[in-house]
Amino acid sequence: MTYPTPPPPFPPDPALAPPRRRRIWRYLAVAAALALAIAGTAAITWRLATPARLKSAPAPSRAPEPFAAAAHCADTGLTIADAGQTLLLDGTGEEDFTGMRSSDLSCVLEVLRTPQAVREHMWDTRALDGRQEDSWPGFTASWSYHPDDGMDMVIRAAA
């Protein structure tokens, strides 16, 4: 018994296949949607990761207490003394868990418009350096650092 040979395969009908240009535009649309989704996710992540106190830190005002604006930077470790003329900052360390985190201390220094040179002096202090001092317009600061106790600082308003 002989079987009939199958007919030759038909070439695809060009009218039924999508044109190449349409496929390219679809790929571009998908790539653009992915890029927007990634950018949106990055923007939301950055917004959530940035503390609100750093985004809206008010500038120091002519208030009786020059440190009133800095008080919003930390919940603990910040004390205003001497009728608003002295700011006491107690940082956290490896063995001292109460006080300010370094991000809170950075917020205070930002609000007080501490120059970058003074900040670098503060962050480069080692335990062996003892008590350090520096000043900038309107303020003087002294601080000490030990890994166990963290950074402890006294900032005074200039008279």
Backbone bond lengths (Angstrom), bond angles and torsions (degrees), N, CA, C in turn:
res aa  C-N    CA-C-N  psi(-1)  N-CA   C-N-CA  omega(-1)  CA-C   N-CA-C  phi
1 M - - - 1.410 - - 1.533 108.82 -
2 T 1.244 112.93 132.84 1.443 118.88 -179.02 1.523 109.77 -106.47
3 Y 1.247 113.10 140.40 1.474 119.07 -179.99 1.522 109.81 -100.39
4 P 1.318 114.27 145.44 1.469 114.90 178.98 1.523 109.75 -71.24
5 T 1.260 116.64 145.06 1.458 120.67 178.73 1.532 108.60 -75.31
6 P 1.343 116.16 138.78 1.461 117.99 -179.88 1.520 110.17 -67.27
7 P 1.301 114.32 152.61 1.464 116.25 179.68 1.527 110.06 -67.76
8 P 1.288 117.84 155.66 1.464 119.87 179.67 1.534 109.76 -65.06
9 P 1.343 117.96 147.58 1.465 119.29 -179.25 1.530 109.88 -63.88
10 F 1.322 112.83 141.85 1.453 118.10 -179.60 1.529 109.52 -83.86
11 P 1.278 116.90 140.87 1.458 117.73 175.64 1.526 108.83 -68.26
12 P 1.332 118.24 147.61 1.457 119.67 -178.88 1.529 110.24 -60.73
13 D 1.294 113.65 142.80 1.458 119.88 -179.90 1.530 108.77 -75.73
14 P 1.333 120.83 118.80 1.459 122.44 -177.89 1.521 112.34 -61.78
15 A 1.287 118.02 -24.96 1.461 119.88 -179.74 1.530 111.24 -71.85
16 L 1.327 117.75 -25.76 1.468 121.40 -178.60 1.524 112.38 -87.70
17 A 1.303 119.73 -27.66 1.465 122.97 -179.40 1.524 109.61 -80.31
18 P 1.358 116.98 139.89 1.467 118.26 178.43 1.527 109.63 -68.82
19 P 1.306 115.45 142.29 1.476 117.33 178.42 1.526 110.60 -63.98
20 R 1.314 116.12 154.80 1.459 121.58 -178.51 1.520 111.40 -61.73
21 R 1.319 116.62 -36.11 1.457 119.60 -179.20 1.522 110.95 -61.56
22 R 1.292 118.32 -39.29 1.466 120.92 179.45 1.525 110.40 -63.93
23 R 1.311 117.49 -39.99 1.459 120.34 178.51 1.518 111.36 -64.55
24 I 1.318 117.79 -39.71 1.464 121.60 179.47 1.522 109.72 -63.41
25 W 1.335 117.09 -44.15 1.463 120.32 179.43 1.525 111.30 -65.18
26 R 1.317 116.53 -35.27 1.475 118.76 176.42 1.522 110.56 -64.31
27 Y 1.326 116.65 -43.52 1.468 119.81 178.32 1.526 111.12 -62.86
28 L 1.322 116.19 -42.18 1.460 119.50 178.54 1.530 111.55 -64.28
29 A 1.325 117.30 -39.30 1.465 120.52 178.45 1.527 110.87 -64.63
30 V 1.311 117.01 -41.62 1.470 120.46 177.89 1.521 110.42 -65.23
31 A 1.335 117.52 -42.29 1.460 120.60 179.02 1.533 111.14 -64.05
32 A 1.326 117.69 -40.34 1.464 120.68 178.46 1.527 110.81 -65.50
33 A 1.330 116.99 -41.98 1.468 120.21 178.01 1.519 110.73 -62.15
34 L 1.333 117.53 -41.34 1.469 120.64 177.61 1.527 111.02 -63.94
35 A 1.327 117.36 -42.75 1.464 120.54 179.73 1.525 110.92 -62.90
36 L 1.317 118.00 -42.09 1.467 121.03 177.51 1.525 111.42 -64.62
37 A 1.312 116.64 -40.09 1.467 119.74 179.05 1.529 110.68 -64.10
38 I 1.316 117.14 -42.07 1.471 120.66 179.56 1.525 110.25 -66.50
39 A 1.337 117.61 -43.67 1.464 120.55 179.32 1.526 110.83 -64.07
40 G 1.323 117.27 -41.05 1.468 120.41 178.21 1.514 111.69 -63.95
41 T 1.318 116.92 -42.05 1.456 120.61 178.42 1.514 110.91 -64.30
42 A 1.329 117.58 -41.05 1.471 120.83 178.63 1.523 110.56 -64.29
43 A 1.324 117.50 -41.36 1.466 120.47 -179.74 1.522 110.91 -65.01
44 I 1.310 117.38 -42.03 1.469 120.94 179.36 1.520 110.16 -66.50
45 T 1.328 117.37 -42.30 1.460 120.98 179.17 1.524 110.78 -62.23
46 W 1.335 117.57 -43.59 1.467 120.27 178.78 1.521 110.27 -63.42
47 R 1.330 116.84 -42.33 1.469 121.08 -178.49 1.524 110.38 -62.67
48 L 1.339 117.33 -40.67 1.460 120.60 -179.63 1.516 112.12 -74.23
49 A 1.339 117.48 -29.90 1.461 120.53 -177.11 1.518 113.05 -82.28
50 T 1.328 118.57 -20.41 1.459 121.58 -178.86 1.520 109.14 -87.21
51 P 1.346 118.06 120.23 1.463 119.60 -179.95 1.517 111.63 -60.17
52 A 1.315 115.87 139.35 1.465 121.52 -177.90 1.522 110.98 -61.36
53 R 1.321 117.31 -32.22 1.458 119.09 -177.06 1.526 111.68 -67.06
54 L 1.342 118.05 -24.44 1.455 119.78 177.59 1.528 111.19 -82.51
55 K 1.340 117.49 -25.64 1.444 120.82 -179.06 1.512 111.98 -75.89
56 S 1.331 116.76 -33.60 1.457 119.60 -172.88 1.527 111.94 -125.69
57 A 1.304 116.98 38.31 1.457 120.11 -179.93 1.526 109.55 -67.91
58 P 1.316 117.47 118.43 1.457 119.03 -178.94 1.530 111.06 -72.47
59 A 1.298 115.71 152.55 1.463 120.92 178.20 1.523 108.74 -75.01
60 P 1.336 117.75 149.69 1.454 119.70 177.83 1.528 110.15 -57.79
61 S 1.305 115.96 141.99 1.461 119.82 -177.94 1.525 110.64 -113.50
62 R 1.344 115.63 -176.22 1.457 120.72 179.47 1.526 110.50 -86.21
63 A 1.317 118.42 19.91 1.456 121.76 -178.56 1.522 109.79 -60.07
64 P 1.359 117.73 156.57 1.454 120.63 179.49 1.521 111.95 -56.36
65 E 1.311 116.96 -33.15 1.456 120.40 178.21 1.520 108.16 -100.88
66 P 1.322 118.62 112.68 1.468 119.13 -178.75 1.526 112.37 -66.70
67 F 1.324 117.93 -14.84 1.459 120.61 -176.79 1.524 113.10 -101.30
68 A 1.312 117.75 6.14 1.464 120.67 -178.08 1.526 111.13 -59.76
69 A 1.324 118.02 -38.30 1.459 120.97 -179.42 1.522 112.01 -67.87
70 A 1.334 117.76 -28.52 1.460 121.06 -178.75 1.519 112.21 -78.84
71 A 1.322 117.37 -16.67 1.462 120.86 -175.40 1.524 112.77 -63.97
72 H 1.327 118.39 -22.11 1.464 120.02 -179.65 1.530 112.81 -77.98
73 C 1.316 118.67 -6.25 1.465 121.50 -175.53 1.525 113.86 -77.36
74 A 1.318 118.06 -25.36 1.465 119.21 -174.59 1.513 110.90 -143.44
75 D 1.323 114.84 147.85 1.462 120.67 175.92 1.522 111.17 -86.93
76 T 1.324 116.64 -32.22 1.465 120.96 -179.13 1.523 109.14 -133.71
77 G 1.326 115.47 160.62 1.458 120.91 174.78 1.508 115.05 83.87
78 L 1.340 118.25 5.56 1.453 121.40 -178.61 1.519 108.33 -124.68
79 T 1.345 116.21 123.69 1.461 121.30 -179.75 1.522 109.00 -130.52
80 I 1.340 116.23 131.15 1.458 121.64 174.49 1.526 106.92 -98.19
81 A 1.328 116.46 126.37 1.469 120.75 -175.41 1.526 110.14 -132.41
82 D 1.331 115.17 178.07 1.472 122.98 176.64 1.531 111.98 53.09
83 A 1.324 115.56 51.55 1.469 122.29 177.60 1.524 111.79 55.45
84 G 1.335 115.78 38.74 1.455 120.25 176.29 1.506 115.28 83.47
85 Q 1.327 118.34 10.10 1.464 121.16 -178.02 1.529 113.32 -100.28
86 T 1.340 117.56 -7.90 1.466 121.66 -177.68 1.517 109.36 -132.56
87 L 1.302 115.65 139.59 1.456 122.68 177.08 1.519 107.70 -119.77
88 L 1.327 116.77 122.09 1.470 122.42 179.21 1.528 107.96 -105.69
89 L 1.322 116.40 125.36 1.460 121.93 -178.55 1.519 109.19 -119.70
90 D 1.321 115.93 125.70 1.462 122.19 179.82 1.520 107.81 -116.97
91 G 1.338 116.57 111.17 1.460 121.13 -178.01 1.514 113.09 -88.43
92 T 1.326 115.46 162.54 1.462 121.22 176.61 1.523 109.05 -85.95
93 G 1.322 115.46 155.36 1.459 121.94 177.56 1.516 109.62 -138.38
94 E 1.319 115.54 -169.76 1.462 120.36 -178.50 1.526 111.97 -68.39
95 E 1.341 117.77 -28.49 1.466 120.98 179.99 1.526 111.93 -114.53
96 D 1.316 118.05 -11.67 1.460 122.84 179.56 1.523 107.31 -111.27
97 F 1.337 116.51 102.97 1.460 120.64 -173.19 1.521 113.13 -91.75
98 T 1.326 118.01 -7.76 1.457 120.03 179.63 1.508 108.97 -95.70
99 G 1.294 117.43 146.20 1.454 121.24 178.08 1.507 111.83 123.44
100 M 1.321 114.30 -161.70 1.465 121.95 -175.06 1.518 111.39 -87.84
101 R 1.319 115.03 141.87 1.466 120.19 170.11 1.526 107.50 -79.31
102 S 1.305 116.92 164.68 1.467 120.23 -179.70 1.530 111.13 -64.77
103 S 1.331 118.37 -30.91 1.469 120.23 177.62 1.530 110.60 -66.74
104 D 1.354 117.45 -35.42 1.465 120.48 176.68 1.524 110.51 -67.61
105 L 1.330 116.40 -40.71 1.464 120.61 177.92 1.537 110.21 -63.53
106 S 1.313 116.87 -40.11 1.469 120.40 177.06 1.522 110.75 -62.36
107 C 1.323 117.08 -37.63 1.464 121.05 177.65 1.526 110.57 -62.34
108 V 1.326 116.74 -45.15 1.469 120.50 179.21 1.520 110.27 -60.44
109 L 1.329 116.78 -45.74 1.465 120.46 -179.04 1.528 111.13 -64.95
110 E 1.324 116.80 -33.65 1.467 121.12 176.61 1.517 110.66 -66.07
111 V 1.321 117.42 -45.55 1.464 121.71 -179.28 1.528 110.77 -63.84
112 L 1.325 116.25 -36.95 1.466 120.37 -179.49 1.529 112.29 -82.71
113 R 1.316 116.21 4.49 1.467 122.55 178.64 1.522 112.36 53.73
114 T 1.308 114.80 47.64 1.461 121.26 179.52 1.528 108.99 -71.54
115 P 1.332 118.33 128.10 1.467 120.18 179.58 1.531 111.48 -62.06
116 Q 1.319 115.28 152.52 1.457 120.95 -178.57 1.525 112.02 -59.85
117 A 1.318 118.58 -35.44 1.467 121.24 179.55 1.524 110.76 -62.65
118 V 1.322 117.51 -39.66 1.464 120.92 179.12 1.528 109.67 -69.70
119 R 1.322 117.27 -40.93 1.475 120.26 178.46 1.522 111.02 -60.83
120 E 1.320 116.38 -43.89 1.465 119.88 178.89 1.526 110.57 -62.52
121 H 1.332 117.00 -40.26 1.456 121.02 176.24 1.529 109.56 -58.15
122 M 1.328 116.96 -43.72 1.468 120.97 -179.91 1.524 111.74 -64.82
123 W 1.352 116.63 -50.37 1.467 119.84 -174.86 1.524 112.49 -71.38
124 D 1.335 118.02 -20.23 1.466 120.38 179.71 1.530 112.84 -89.59
125 T 1.328 117.68 1.27 1.463 120.94 -178.47 1.528 110.04 -71.07
126 R 1.342 114.94 134.39 1.466 121.52 176.88 1.519 109.00 -106.95
127 A 1.309 116.94 165.01 1.460 121.18 178.53 1.529 111.15 -60.10
128 L 1.331 117.54 -34.08 1.464 121.74 -178.22 1.525 112.70 -72.14
129 D 1.334 118.40 -15.65 1.458 121.79 -175.48 1.518 113.56 -77.44
130 G 1.314 118.03 -14.23 1.462 120.54 -179.18 1.517 111.52 72.27
131 R 1.312 116.04 -159.40 1.468 121.25 -178.59 1.526 108.97 -77.91
132 Q 1.313 116.13 131.88 1.455 123.21 -178.31 1.528 109.98 -113.50
133 E 1.318 117.10 157.31 1.460 122.23 177.97 1.513 110.02 -137.92
134 D 1.333 114.81 150.64 1.453 121.41 174.09 1.524 107.11 -161.07
135 S 1.328 116.71 169.46 1.464 119.68 179.92 1.516 109.76 -148.69
136 W 1.315 115.80 161.83 1.455 124.26 173.84 1.518 106.38 -149.60
137 P 1.308 119.22 166.75 1.466 120.79 -174.05 1.532 112.95 -51.56
138 G 1.318 114.48 117.55 1.455 121.10 177.53 1.511 115.52 95.91
139 F 1.354 118.40 -13.30 1.461 120.15 -174.46 1.521 111.29 -145.13
140 T 1.337 114.86 152.08 1.461 122.47 167.71 1.518 106.56 -127.17
141 A 1.320 116.10 147.68 1.462 120.33 -178.35 1.513 110.08 -136.25
142 S 1.316 115.40 145.11 1.463 121.40 170.08 1.521 106.42 -133.91
143 W 1.319 116.75 145.54 1.457 120.34 -175.36 1.513 110.50 -155.16
144 S 1.321 113.73 162.13 1.462 121.50 172.40 1.522 106.78 -137.79
145 Y 1.323 114.85 158.20 1.459 119.80 -179.22 1.517 109.42 -139.53
146 H 1.319 115.29 137.66 1.459 122.32 170.27 1.516 106.49 -145.37
147 P 1.329 118.73 137.05 1.471 119.51 -177.82 1.529 113.06 -56.19
148 D 1.331 117.31 -35.03 1.464 119.94 -179.19 1.531 112.53 -71.04
149 D 1.341 116.49 -37.72 1.462 120.95 -174.28 1.520 113.63 -102.31
150 G 1.312 118.97 -16.80 1.456 122.56 -177.49 1.519 111.55 84.00
151 M 1.325 115.62 -166.08 1.464 122.39 -179.18 1.521 108.78 -90.94
152 D 1.313 116.65 126.57 1.464 122.99 174.71 1.516 106.68 -117.53
153 M 1.341 115.94 130.63 1.456 119.84 -170.95 1.519 111.07 -139.38
154 V 1.338 115.01 146.91 1.466 122.84 172.99 1.527 105.78 -123.55
155 I 1.340 116.23 121.81 1.464 120.97 177.03 1.518 107.10 -116.29
156 R 1.342 115.63 129.20 1.466 120.87 -179.69 1.527 109.72 -115.15
157 A 1.313 115.45 142.16 1.465 119.89 173.48 1.509 108.61 -75.95
158 A 1.319 116.12 135.89 1.464 120.11 179.20 1.529 108.80 -71.56
159 A 1.316 115.04 140.10 1.469 119.27 -178.29 1.499 112.17 -76.49
